[in-house]
Every structure is written in structure tokens, then in C-alpha cells.
Amino acid sequence: MRAVVEIKGGFGNQIFQYAFANYLKNEGYRVTVNINKNNIHGIHLDCNNFGFIKSSKLEISLYNFFDLFSKNKLLNFFSHRLFLKESNFWSFSNTENCYFNYFDGYWQNIDLIQNQKDYLIESLIKAKAFDDNPNINIQSGKTLVHVRRGDYIDVEENLNINFYEEAIRHCKNTITDFSFEVFTDDIAWVKEQNIFDQATAVYGPTKNWNELLNIIKKMFIFENYIVGNSTFSLIPSILTKSKNPLIVIAEPWMKYSKRDLNIDESWVKIRNS
């Protein structure tokens, strides 16, 4: 069986997609990855570091032809066992054995990341987005706070200030020697909120790959994480070398979504309203 997995979106989404592609590979699929749509967020993880090659133009053209073919009701009767296109935000549900498969989704399933932690860390080390030093010093009490707004504002999925106030208050009351740093795509808004005044550092957005790479590397050295509802900070919180991180997450993950992440029972959940 052959499969093309589309790689798109920001850092967190691409990690989910590569984890999904590797899952398919382990299931016996011959997998290539299509990165042609990955041109919005300025993040281009090298597929070679994750053990995959790019889908060829001929391969993509063939799959596009099959996709058009399958949309015809009459022709689909003959093609549905040959070709499958699946788009899913959460998980893989294919039970059919098709020879050609195209996967255009986000596959945001935490089990997918946790089950392939070693593979992802090894791949990120190759990509120089993860520190390969096993003795890396994770400072006790050091907490990452991620504030994502940007495109979330347009779809009304940005978290309000009450979430961050409650999350930081909980961490202060729970974590010994608590301190925090903020990672955000909206520095102006963060600086307007009193709750962030005690942050020891604030990191803003960048379109420069080397600067972004350094920001991503910094995100893996924290002991604790206030993730909110973005995969950009969710991935470091799962892959961190911290032995017992306190992870705070929004519940529900998205206010207007019909599905939610399969959140670990040990994580602290704060109402997303």
C-alpha cells in the first residue's frame, strides 16, 4: 500500500503529521510526504530528518487525478477500493485496504506523540530543534507560558486573560521556586496584561528560521508548562526531559470543536470559556 501524508501548518502540527506518517510506515505503508502547502507559517522541517522523502510531482498529479475520479458517483463505485483520501483533525480511522492513500489532516492525537517519543526526539536532534545533551539542566520551578493569539482571534479560539490568571495562580501555589517565561505571537497584548509583569523573559514571533530554531530549543528545557490550546507548546511539554512536569491545558482544547484531545489525567485542566 502506498500513502502520501500532507505536511502543513506550524511546528506542532508538522510534528503530529510526521508522527502519523511514521505510524503508517510501521504499519507497512510505503510513505512519502507532500510539503507543497507548507508555506504560511515559515516553518519547514526537513523531511529527511524524519526518515521520509518528498512526494514527486508525478505522484501528486496521480493522486489528484484519483481524487477527481473518486468524486464522480458512478466512477467512485469502481475506484473506492483503489484510492482513499482521508482528512481528519484528530485520528486515523481508515479500515479499508486501498493501494493508493492520501492523508490530508492534522492527526492531533496525544497518544500518537507519546507512543513515538523516541522517534520524534531522534528526528528533532537531527533537525537541531532539540538538545541532544542527556545532562541538560532543567531549572527547578521554571515554567513556560504560551500565549497564542494571531489567527486564533479570527476564529474566536484565543484564550481570555482569565485562563492565564488562573493558570499562573495555580502554578504559584503548587510549584516550589516558581518562575515563568512567556512565548507569544502577540508581545503587545502580553505587555498590556498585568499578570505577565513578573515574567523573567518574553519571546515574540520571528520569521527567521535560525531565530525560530533557537526559540523552539529553549522551549524544551522547562520543568513545567502552561500550554493553553496550541500544539506549538504542547509538543515540548510532552517531549521535555523534565521527569515530572506540571502541565496546564485548556479544557476544552477548542471552544467550538466537537472533539477534544485525549488529555492525560495528571494534567491540570482549566476551563476554556
N, C-alpha and C positions, 0 to 999 in steps of 0.2 A: 504494500500500500504506500502511496506517495502523499505527501502533505506539504502545503505551503502555510506558514504561520506569519501573519502580518505583524510587524514591529512598528509601533507608533506611540505617540504621546511623550510624556516626560520620563524621568529616570525611574520612578516607581513602577509605572505601567510597563515599561520595557522589561524590567526585572520579572514581573509576573509573566509576561509573554515568553521570555526566554526559558523560564521555569516550565511553562506549559509545553514549549517546543521540545525541551529535554524529556519531559514526561512522555510525549508521543514517541520520541526516539527510543526510549526504553521499552515502549510497548511494541516496537517493531516497525514503526513507520520510517520511511525514507524522507527526512525533513529538510527543507530549505526555508529561508526566511526572506520576506519581502519588506525592504526598508524604504521603499519609494515614497510612502506617505509621511515618513518621519521628517517633516521639515518645518514644524511650527514652534517647538519648544527649544530648539537649538541644541538638543542633546542627542548625540549619535553614538551609542555604544557599539563598539566594533564586534560584529557577529563572530569573527574568527576567535575572539577571546572566549566565546561561549560554545565553541565547537561546531559552528554552522557556517554554511556558505550562502551567498545571496542567490535568490531565485533568478534565473536567467530571464531575459526579455521574452524569449520564445515560450518559456514555461508559464509566465504570467499571461501572455496572449492566449495560450491554450486554455488556461483556467477561466479567463474572461469569456472565451467562446463557449465553454461548457456552462458557465453561469447564465449567459443569454439563452442558451439551448434549453436549460432546465426551467426557465421562466415561462416557456410555452407549455400550456397544459397538456397538449397532445404529445409533444416531444418528450416532456418530462416523464411520461409513463415508461419510456424506453431508457432514459438517461439516469433515473434516480439511483440505480444500483452501480452506475459507473462513476457518478460525480456527486459530491456533497459539499455545500458551503454552509458553514455554521458561524453565526455571530452571537456571542454571548458575553455579558459583562461579568458573569460570575464563575461558571464552571462548565466543564466539558460533559455533554450529555449524549454524545453520539453512540448509538448501539448498532449502527449499520456498518457493514464491511464494504466500503466503496474503494475503488482503486485510486481515484483522484479526490483529494480532500483539500478544501481551502478554509482556513480558520482566521476569521476577522473579528477579534474580540479582545477583551481586557483580562478575562480569566482571574478576577480578583478573589481568589480563594486562599486563605491563610495557610491551610494545610499544604497547599502546593509549595509554598515557600519553606515551611518548616520541614517538610519531607525531603527537600533538596538543598538544605542549608550548606552542606559541604561543597556541592557542585557550584552553588552561587558564589560562595566565598572564594573558591579557587578561580572562578571566572573573573570576579571583581579584582582579585590580586593581579591577574594578567592585564586587566584594563587600567591598573594603577588607581582604582577607585576605592581600594581597601588596603589597609596597612597589614602587611604580612608578618609583622613582628609579633610573635606569640607572647612577649613580655610587655606589651603595650600597657602604659599606665593609665588606668581609668580612675579618675579622681572621685573619691567618696563624696556623695551628695550632689555631684554635678548633674544638672538636669537640662535637657534640650526642650525648648518650647517652640513648636512650629505654628506659624500664623500664615495660613493661605487665604488670600482674598482674590485678586485678579479676576480670572474667568469665572470663579465661583460666585461672584457678585451678580453677574449677568443671569445666572440660573438660580439665584437665591439659595445657594448652598453654603455660603460663608458663615462661619460660626460667629455668634454675637459675643460681646465683651463679657457677658455673664458666665459663659463657658470657661474663659481663661481665668476669670476671678476665682471661680470655684475650684478649678484645677490647680492653680497655684496655691490657693489656701490649703487644699488637701495635702499637697506636697510639703508645704511648710510645716504642717502639723504631723507629718509622717516620716519625713526624711531627716536624718541627722546631718548637720553641716550643709543644709540645703543652699544651693546657689543655682542660678539658671542663666542660660544664654538663649537668645531669640533668633530664629531663622525665619525669614519672611520675604514675600514678594511685594510688600507694601510698607516700607520703612516709615513713610509719612504718617500713616494711620497708627502704627505701633508707637511712635514717639508722642502721639496725642493722647495715649491712654496711660493714666497714672499707674496702673497695675504693672506696667513694664519698666517703671523708673529704676527699679533695683537690679535690672539685668546687667550682668558683667560685660556683655557684648551683644551687639545686634548685627546680623549678617543679612544683607539685602540681595536682590537678584542680580544676575550677570548673564550676558550672552557670550562671554569669552569662555571657551572650553577649559582652559587651564585654570582659570579662577573658579569655575564651577566645579572642577575636579577637586580642587583644594577644599571647597565648601563641603562637598559630599564626604571627603575623607574625614573632615572634622566631625561630621555627624555620627560617625561610628564609635567615637571614644567616650560617649557619655554613659553614666551609670543608669540614668532614668530618662524617661521620655514622656512629654505631653504631646501626643501625636495629633490630636484633633481628628480630622477626617481626610487626610491626604496620604497617598502612598509614598510620597517623597520622604516623609519621616517614618512611615510605617516600616519600610524595608530596613533602615538602620536599627530600629527598635527590636526587630526580630533577629537580625544578624550580628548585633553587637556582641563583643566579648565580655560584656558585663555578666557576671554569674547569676545575679538575681535582680534584674531591672524592675523598677516600678513603671508600668506603662499605663498612661491615662488616655482614654479614647472616647470619642463622641458616640453616643447612643441615641437614635440610630446613626449609622455611618453617614447616610444621606437622608435628609428630611423627606424628600419627595420620591425616594426609591421604594419599590415594592419588595426588595430583598435587602438583607443586611449581611455584614461579614460574620463568619463563624468565629466570634471573638473568644479568646482564651478566658476561662473562668477566673484566672488570677488577675486579670487586668481590671483596672478601675474604670468604671463606666460613668460618664457624666452626661446628663440629659442634653440633647441637642434640640433646642426649641426656638 
